[in-house]
Amino acid sequence: MSTVKRTGNKYALPTGDNKHSEMKIAPRQRRARVTIEAILDATSNLLVEQGVENLSTNMICERAGLTPPALYRYFPNKYAVLKELAVRLKNLQFEIFSDWVERGGAALLQSGGNLDHKMIVGAIFEIQMAIYTATKDNPANLWIGRIIRTQPAMAELRTESRAHSWALLKQHLGAQPFHASYDDVLVAGRVALDLIHSTIDLAMDDDSLDPQIVFNSVANMIASEYVRLLDMGPDAVKG
């Protein structure tokens, strides 16, 4: 998976080097990279203004200041451009999650078995808010997120993205001093990860919800289960 490059609090991702990309050729020269960025920036802005259905390659070209052949050199249609934006979004979210896990998940993934509920809530809340904030930074991501969730062509990208996150988290869960069975821990971890993803989508889609309240609620749910698996004996886990 591609590596996200940060500049300050902004994120940029190399294009065309992910297997899910539908770009015809990967940009190698600076001029080509500038063209790609112009196409993607124009598409992002038009998504916010026009939505998916009204978007066209002619509109993208006009906004980017390009001729249609310049766009078609890299992308066969508007859906390929949207796929590239989707790849960037999922890589951004994975990189944030990966950083959080590797740092120890604040407190959640530290060893020792002496964590309290409040510390775990803080760790879960942190990763939800970090992904939500970075995603919300680009208004077009609201549209991209919906496309990823609803378009069959995006299903593999969505599934693989979650699989990458789960594989990373699973490595750390296996090293924790749980009294519960490993199978119970894995099921709880997988459910928690999917709940985090779904909750971020919910907060993105529904502006009537306060994301801090939503994320705190989910963090408390996950923390309660984590403490139960960590502290209680194996006979109590299934009860």
N, C-alpha and C positions, 0 to 999 in steps of 0.2 A: 504494500500500500504506500502511496506517496507520502512524503514528509511535508508537513505544514511548516512554512517559514514565517516567522514573526518579525514585524518591524514595529516597535512600540507595542501598542495594544491592537494592532491590525494583523490580519492573517492573509497570506497569499500562498497559493498552491500551484506547483508546476502543472501544466496541462498536457494531456495526451499520453501520459505514462501509466495510466491505470487500465486494467483489462476491461473495465466497464465503459471506458470512453469510446465514443463512436466517431471521434475525430479521424478524418481520412489520413492525415499525416501529422506527426508531432512537430511543433515549431522548433527549429534549431537556431535560426538567426534572430537577431534582435528585432528586425523589422517584422518578422513573422509573429513573434511573441507580442509585439505591440498591436498587430492586427487582431490576434486572438483576444487580447484584453479588451479591445474596442468593441468587438462583437459581443463578448460576455457582459461587459458593462452596459451596452445598449439594451441587450436582452433583459437584464435585471431591471433597468429603469422602466422599460416598456411593460414588463410583467406587472409592476405596481400600478401603472397607469391604465393598462388595457386588459389585463387578465390573460389567461392562456388561450382561450378560444379566439380572441380577436388578434392575437399576435401573428405576424407573418414575417417571412424572411425579407420581403421588400421593406417593411417597416424597420426591421433591424438594420438593414443596409443604409437606409436613409438616415437613421439616428446615428449610426457609427461613421457616416461619411465614406461609405465603401460602395463599390459596384457589386452586383450579385455574383459575378464570377469570382470576386475576391473572397466572398463568404463561402461559396460552394467549393472552393479549393480546399477548405478545411472541414466543412460540415455539409452533409448531404441534404439536410432539412432542418426545420426549427426544432424538431424533437431531439436531434443530436446535440444541438446547442443546449437545450434544457437538460439533457443527460449529463453534459459536462458540468453544468452548474450543480446538478445533484451529486455528482462525484465529489466535487469540491466541498459541498456542505457535509456529506457523510465523513469525509476525511478530516475536516475541521473538528467535528464532534468527537470522532475517535481519538484524535490527537489530544484534545482536552481531557478526555476520559483516561487515556493512557498516562498522561502526566500526573493526574490525580492518583491513580493506582500506584505508580512508581514512587511517588512521594509518600506512600503509606496511607493514602486515603485520609489524610489529616490524622485521624485516630482510629478509624474503623479497622484498618488492616494491620495495625501494630500487633506484635506478639505479646503474650503474657497473660491474656485472659482476665485482666483486671480493669476493663473498660466499664464506664458507667453509661447509662442510657443517654444522658445529656451530650456526652462526647460523640457518641455514635450519631445522634440526631444532627449535630453540627457538621459532621463529615458528609452525611448523605445530603443535607441541605446545600452544602458547598458545591458539590458536583452538579446538582440539578441547576442551581443558579448560574454556575459558570457556563454550562452548555447553553442554557436559555439566553443568557446575556449576549454571548458571542453569536448565537443564531439570530437573535432579534436585531443585532447591529445592522444587518442588511435586510430592509423591508421585503425584498424579493424572496427571501428565504421562507416567508409564510406560504407563498405560492409553491415554491420548490418542495417544501415539506409535504404539502397536500398532494403534489404530483407523485412523489415517492410512495406515498401511502395508498394511492388509488389507481395508479397506472400499472397494468400487468408487466409492461416492459421494464419497470423499475423494481420488480419483486426480488430479483436475484441480488441487486445492489443492496436493497434493504436487508435481506436475509443475511448476506455475507457481512455487512457492517455489524449487525448484532452478534454474529458468530465470532468476529474478531474481538469484540468487547468481552464476550463471554469467555473465550479462551484465555484472555489476559486475566480476568478476574478469577477464573477457576484455579489458576496456578497459585494465587495468593490464598484463596480459601482453603486449599488443601494443606496449608502449612499452619493453620490456626488450631488452638487447643480446644476444639469442641468436644463436648461429652456426647453429643448426638452422633448418629451414624453418618458416614460420609455421604451416603445417598440422600439423606434428609437435608444435609447442608447444601448439596448441589442443587436440589430442587428449590430450596428457599432462595439460594443465590440467583438462580435463573429467573424465578418469579420476580424477585426484587429488581433485577436489571430490566426486565420487560416493563415493570411498573414505572420505573424511572423514565424510560423512553416514552411511554404512553402519557405520563404526567407532563412532560415537557411539551409534547404535541398538544395536549389539552390547554396548557397555559398559552401556547402560541396562538391557538385557534379562537380562544374565548377571551376577549378583552374585558369582559365583565368580572372575571376572576382575578383576584390579587395573587400573583405568582408566589409571593412570600408565604401567604397563608396556605396555598396549595402545596408548595414544596415542604413546608414545615409539617403539614398533616401526613404526607407520604413518608417523610423522614421518620416521624414517630412510629408509624406502622412497621417500617422495615427494622428500626432499632429494637422494637419490642420483640420481634421474631429473632433477631440476631442474639439478643441477650438470653432469650429462652434456650436457643440452641447451644449457646456458650456455657451457660451455668447449670442447666438442668440435666439430670441423668438421662440415659438413653430410654428408660422405661417411661419417662414422662413426656418425651417428645411427641409421641403419637397420641397421647391422651387429650 
